[in-house]
């Protein structure tokens, strides 16, 4: 359920390669890398079963739709399996729902069947705006709604995951990102309905998970 996050701007090529090695060794769902690192990750993870995720319109969502579309097409051609796009936060807050819908729908079309996760950046939104953003993402054909980029003042919360899960249909998944640093946080958000997690502390979370299973003598059910 973990998308091992390698998005910090200061990461070197060696840092990204080490992160890909962690993802392969720990069999994460995916890595989520910066756009320029997609070819590197594709080579490093070939044959491992780890998906290649990346971002579009990151981290503010304010690039034009045409730029998001071109970015998405180029990233899919480079080997990305999943696209985490940031919706236009300001347009959502302004109530410009047609713009937000069409922006997402254009990225979904450009992804050509690849999974698209729509980042709402909940730290900047009211609950009503979160609901609207989730509904627009689903109507536009997205596969996931996601809490955060990890670069805003706040990240995933239990209240937000509960709200998002209640807002979208069962066919849409919910991804928690931003502040998912411990196993307890991950399990609580999973119980509330999140099925994917953006994390940088992947090894610590999985080590804790394995240690608890050993102590309890049975799977934790996550």
C-alpha positions as a Markdown table, in Angstrom:
| # | Residue | x | y | z |
|---|---|---|---|---|
| 1 | Unk | 0.0 | 0.0 | 0.0 |
| 2 | Unk | 3.0 | 2.3 | 0.2 |
| 3 | Unk | 4.2 | 4.7 | -2.6 |
| 4 | Unk | 7.8 | 5.3 | -1.6 |
| 5 | Unk | 8.2 | 9.0 | -2.0 |
| 6 | Unk | 11.3 | 10.5 | -3.6 |
| 7 | Unk | 10.1 | 14.0 | -4.3 |
| 8 | Unk | 12.3 | 16.3 | -2.2 |
| 9 | Unk | 14.0 | 18.9 | -4.4 |
| 10 | Unk | 17.5 | 18.2 | -2.8 |
| 11 | Unk | 17.7 | 14.5 | -3.7 |
| 12 | Unk | 20.7 | 13.6 | -5.8 |
| 13 | Unk | 20.8 | 10.9 | -8.5 |
| 14 | Unk | 22.4 | 8.6 | -5.9 |
| 15 | Unk | 19.6 | 9.4 | -3.4 |
| 16 | Unk | 17.0 | 8.4 | -6.0 |
| 17 | Unk | 18.8 | 5.2 | -6.8 |
| 18 | Unk | 19.0 | 4.3 | -3.1 |
| 19 | Unk | 15.3 | 5.0 | -2.8 |
| 20 | Unk | 14.5 | 2.7 | -5.7 |
| 21 | Unk | 16.6 | 0.0 | -4.1 |
| 22 | Unk | 14.5 | 0.4 | -0.9 |
| 23 | Unk | 11.3 | 0.1 | -2.9 |
| 24 | Unk | 12.5 | -3.0 | -4.7 |
| 25 | Unk | 13.8 | -4.7 | -1.6 |
| 26 | Unk | 10.6 | -3.9 | 0.4 |
| 27 | Unk | 8.2 | -4.6 | -2.5 |
| 28 | Unk | 6.3 | -1.3 | -2.2 |
| 29 | Unk | 3.4 | -0.6 | -4.5 |
| 30 | Unk | 5.4 | 2.1 | -6.3 |
| 31 | Unk | 8.0 | 4.8 | -6.1 |
| 32 | Unk | 6.8 | 8.3 | -6.6 |
| 33 | Unk | 9.7 | 10.2 | -8.2 |
| 34 | Unk | 10.2 | 13.7 | -9.7 |
| 35 | Unk | 9.4 | 13.9 | -13.4 |
| 36 | Unk | 13.1 | 14.1 | -14.5 |
| 37 | Unk | 13.8 | 10.9 | -12.5 |
| 38 | Unk | 11.3 | 8.7 | -14.3 |
| 39 | Unk | 13.7 | 7.2 | -16.8 |
| 40 | Unk | 16.2 | 6.5 | -14.0 |
| 41 | Unk | 13.5 | 4.7 | -11.9 |
| 42 | Unk | 12.3 | 2.7 | -14.9 |
| 43 | Unk | 15.8 | 1.4 | -15.4 |
| 44 | Unk | 16.5 | 0.8 | -11.7 |
| 45 | Unk | 13.2 | -1.0 | -11.1 |
| 46 | Unk | 12.8 | -3.0 | -14.3 |
| 47 | Unk | 11.6 | -6.5 | -13.5 |
| 48 | Unk | 10.9 | -5.8 | -9.8 |
| 49 | Unk | 7.1 | -5.3 | -10.0 |
| 50 | Unk | 7.3 | -1.9 | -8.4 |
| 51 | Unk | 5.3 | 0.6 | -10.3 |
| 52 | Unk | 6.7 | 4.0 | -11.4 |
| 53 | Unk | 4.7 | 6.9 | -10.2 |
| 54 | Unk | 5.4 | 10.6 | -10.8 |
| 55 | Unk | 3.8 | 14.0 | -10.5 |
| 56 | Unk | 2.2 | 16.6 | -12.8 |
| 57 | Unk | 1.5 | 20.2 | -12.0 |
| 58 | Unk | 3.5 | 19.7 | -8.8 |
| 59 | Unk | 3.4 | 21.0 | -6.2 |
| 60 | Unk | 1.0 | 24.0 | -6.7 |
| 61 | Unk | -1.4 | 22.8 | -9.4 |
| 62 | Unk | -1.3 | 26.2 | -11.1 |
| 63 | Unk | 0.4 | 25.4 | -14.4 |
| 64 | Unk | -1.9 | 25.5 | -17.4 |
| 65 | Unk | -3.9 | 22.5 | -18.5 |
| 66 | Unk | -1.8 | 22.4 | -21.7 |
| 67 | Unk | 1.4 | 22.1 | -19.7 |
| 68 | Unk | -0.1 | 19.4 | -17.4 |
| 69 | Unk | -1.2 | 17.5 | -20.5 |
| 70 | Unk | 2.2 | 17.7 | -22.2 |
| 71 | Unk | 3.9 | 16.7 | -19.0 |
| 72 | Unk | 1.6 | 13.7 | -18.5 |
| 73 | Unk | 2.1 | 12.5 | -22.1 |
| 74 | Unk | 5.8 | 12.8 | -21.9 |
| 75 | Unk | 5.9 | 11.0 | -18.5 |
| 76 | Unk | 3.8 | 8.1 | -19.7 |
| 77 | Unk | 6.0 | 7.8 | -22.8 |
| 78 | Unk | 9.0 | 7.7 | -20.5 |
| 79 | Unk | 7.5 | 4.7 | -18.6 |
| 80 | Unk | 5.4 | 6.2 | -15.8 |
| 81 | Unk | 2.6 | 3.9 | -14.6 |
| 82 | Unk | 0.8 | 6.4 | -12.4 |
| 83 | Unk | 0.4 | 10.1 | -12.4 |
| 84 | Unk | -0.3 | 12.1 | -9.2 |
| 85 | Unk | -1.6 | 15.5 | -10.5 |
| 86 | Unk | -2.4 | 18.6 | -8.4 |
| 87 | Unk | -5.7 | 20.1 | -9.2 |
| 88 | Unk | -5.8 | 23.9 | -9.6 |
| 89 | Unk | -6.3 | 24.9 | -5.9 |
| 90 | Unk | -7.1 | 28.5 | -6.5 |
| 91 | Unk | -9.7 | 27.7 | -9.1 |
| 92 | Unk | -11.4 | 25.2 | -6.8 |
| 93 | Unk | -11.5 | 27.7 | -4.0 |
| 94 | Unk | -13.0 | 30.3 | -6.4 |
| 95 | Unk | -15.8 | 27.9 | -7.3 |
| 96 | Unk | -14.7 | 27.5 | -10.9 |
| 97 | Unk | -15.8 | 23.9 | -11.1 |
| 98 | Unk | -15.9 | 23.6 | -14.9 |
| 99 | Unk | -12.2 | 24.6 | -15.0 |
| 100 | Unk | -11.2 | 22.2 | -12.3 |
| 101 | Unk | -13.1 | 19.3 | -13.9 |
| 102 | Unk | -11.8 | 19.9 | -17.4 |
| 103 | Unk | -8.2 | 20.3 | -16.1 |
| 104 | Unk | -8.4 | 16.9 | -14.4 |
| 105 | Unk | -10.2 | 15.3 | -17.4 |
| 106 | Unk | -7.5 | 16.4 | -19.8 |
| 107 | Unk | -4.8 | 14.8 | -17.7 |
| 108 | Unk | -6.8 | 11.6 | -17.4 |
| 109 | Unk | -7.1 | 11.5 | -21.2 |
| 110 | Unk | -3.4 | 12.2 | -21.7 |
| 111 | Unk | -2.5 | 9.4 | -19.2 |
| 112 | Unk | -4.0 | 7.0 | -21.8 |
| 113 | Unk | -5.3 | 4.5 | -19.3 |
| 114 | Unk | -2.6 | 4.9 | -16.6 |
| 115 | Unk | -3.7 | 5.5 | -13.1 |
| 116 | Unk | -4.3 | 9.2 | -12.2 |
| 117 | Unk | -4.4 | 10.3 | -8.6 |
| 118 | Unk | -5.8 | 13.8 | -8.0 |
| 119 | Unk | -4.1 | 15.8 | -5.2 |
| 120 | Unk | -6.5 | 18.2 | -3.5 |
| 121 | Unk | -4.0 | 19.8 | -1.1 |
| 122 | Unk | -6.5 | 19.8 | 1.7 |
| 123 | Unk | -4.6 | 22.2 | 4.0 |
| 124 | Unk | -5.9 | 25.0 | 1.8 |
| 125 | Unk | -9.5 | 23.9 | 1.5 |
| 126 | Unk | -12.7 | 23.9 | 3.5 |
| 127 | Unk | -14.6 | 20.7 | 4.0 |
| 128 | Unk | -17.1 | 21.8 | 1.3 |
| 129 | Unk | -14.3 | 22.5 | -1.1 |
| 130 | Unk | -12.8 | 19.0 | -0.3 |
| 131 | Unk | -16.1 | 17.4 | -1.1 |
| 132 | Unk | -16.4 | 19.4 | -4.4 |
| 133 | Unk | -12.9 | 18.5 | -5.4 |
| 134 | Unk | -13.4 | 14.8 | -4.8 |
| 135 | Unk | -16.6 | 14.8 | -6.8 |
| 136 | Unk | -15.0 | 16.7 | -9.7 |
| 137 | Unk | -12.1 | 14.3 | -9.7 |
| 138 | Unk | -14.4 | 11.2 | -9.8 |
| 139 | Unk | -16.6 | 12.8 | -12.6 |
| 140 | Unk | -13.4 | 13.6 | -14.6 |
| 141 | Unk | -12.4 | 9.9 | -14.5 |
| 142 | Unk | -9.6 | 9.9 | -11.9 |
| 143 | Unk | -8.8 | 6.7 | -10.1 |
| 144 | Unk | -7.7 | 8.1 | -6.8 |
| 145 | Unk | -8.3 | 11.2 | -4.7 |
| 146 | Unk | -5.3 | 12.2 | -2.6 |
| 147 | Unk | -4.9 | 14.4 | 0.5 |
| 148 | Unk | -1.7 | 16.3 | 0.0 |
| 149 | Unk | 1.6 | 16.9 | -1.8 |
| 150 | Unk | 3.5 | 16.8 | 1.4 |
| 151 | Unk | 4.8 | 20.4 | 0.8 |
| 152 | Unk | 1.9 | 22.3 | 2.2 |
| 153 | Unk | 1.4 | 23.4 | 5.9 |
| 154 | Unk | -0.6 | 20.2 | 6.7 |
| 155 | Unk | -0.9 | 16.6 | 5.5 |
| 156 | Unk | -3.2 | 13.7 | 5.8 |
| 157 | Unk | -5.7 | 13.7 | 8.7 |
| 158 | Unk | -8.1 | 11.1 | 9.9 |
| 159 | Unk | -11.0 | 13.5 | 9.5 |
| 160 | Unk | -10.0 | 14.2 | 5.8 |
| 161 | Unk | -9.7 | 10.5 | 5.0 |
| 162 | Unk | -13.1 | 9.8 | 6.5 |
| 163 | Unk | -14.6 | 12.7 | 4.6 |
| 164 | Unk | -13.0 | 11.7 | 1.3 |
| 165 | Unk | -13.9 | 8.1 | 1.6 |
| 166 | Unk | -17.6 | 9.0 | 2.3 |
| 167 | Unk | -17.6 | 11.4 | -0.7 |
| 168 | Unk | -16.4 | 9.2 | -3.5 |
| 169 | Unk | -17.9 | 6.0 | -4.8 |
| 170 | Unk | -16.3 | 2.6 | -3.9 |
| 171 | Unk | -14.6 | 2.5 | -7.3 |
| 172 | Unk | -12.4 | 5.4 | -6.4 |
| 173 | Unk | -9.6 | 4.9 | -4.0 |
| 174 | Unk | -8.2 | 7.3 | -1.4 |
| 175 | Unk | -4.5 | 8.1 | -1.0 |
| 176 | Unk | -3.1 | 9.6 | 2.2 |
| 177 | Unk | 0.1 | 11.7 | 1.9 |
| 178 | Unk | 1.8 | 14.2 | 4.1 |
| 179 | Unk | 2.8 | 13.2 | 7.6 |
| 180 | Unk | 2.4 | 9.4 | 7.2 |
| 181 | Unk | 5.6 | 8.6 | 9.2 |
| 182 | Unk | 4.6 | 5.8 | 11.6 |
| 183 | Unk | 2.8 | 2.5 | 11.4 |
| 184 | Unk | 0.1 | 3.7 | 13.9 |
| 185 | Unk | -0.7 | 6.6 | 11.6 |
| 186 | Unk | -0.9 | 4.4 | 8.6 |
| 187 | Unk | -3.1 | 1.8 | 10.2 |
| 188 | Unk | -5.5 | 4.5 | 11.6 |
| 189 | Unk | -5.8 | 6.1 | 8.1 |
| 190 | Unk | -6.2 | 2.6 | 6.5 |
| 191 | Unk | -9.1 | 1.8 | 8.9 |
| 192 | Unk | -10.7 | 5.1 | 7.8 |
| 193 | Unk | -10.6 | 4.1 | 4.1 |
| 194 | Unk | -7.2 | 5.0 | 2.7 |
| 195 | Unk | -5.6 | 2.3 | 0.5 |
| 196 | Unk | -2.4 | 4.0 | -0.6 |
| 197 | Unk | 0.1 | 6.0 | 1.4 |
| 198 | Unk | 2.8 | 8.3 | 0.3 |
| 199 | Unk | 5.7 | 7.9 | 2.7 |
| 200 | Unk | 9.4 | 8.6 | 3.1 |
| 201 | Unk | 9.9 | 6.5 | 6.2 |
| 202 | Unk | 8.9 | 3.3 | 4.4 |
| 203 | Unk | 11.6 | 1.1 | 6.0 |
| 204 | Unk | 10.8 | 2.2 | 9.6 |
| 205 | Unk | 7.1 | 1.6 | 9.0 |
| 206 | Unk | 7.6 | -1.8 | 7.5 |
| 207 | Unk | 10.1 | -2.8 | 10.2 |
| 208 | Unk | 7.6 | -1.9 | 12.9 |
| 209 | Unk | 4.9 | -3.8 | 11.1 |
| 210 | Unk | 7.1 | -7.0 | 10.9 |
| 211 | Unk | 8.2 | -6.6 | 14.6 |
| 212 | Unk | 4.6 | -6.4 | 15.8 |
| 213 | Unk | 3.5 | -9.4 | 13.7 |
| 214 | Unk | 6.4 | -11.4 | 15.3 |
| 215 | Unk | 5.4 | -10.3 | 18.8 |
| 216 | Unk | 1.7 | -11.1 | 18.2 |
| 217 | Unk | 2.3 | -14.3 | 16.3 |
| 218 | Unk | -0.3 | -13.4 | 13.6 |
| 219 | Unk | -0.9 | -11.0 | 10.8 |
| 220 | Unk | -2.0 | -7.5 | 11.7 |
| 221 | Unk | -4.5 | -7.5 | 8.9 |
| 222 | Unk | -3.2 | -4.4 | 7.1 |
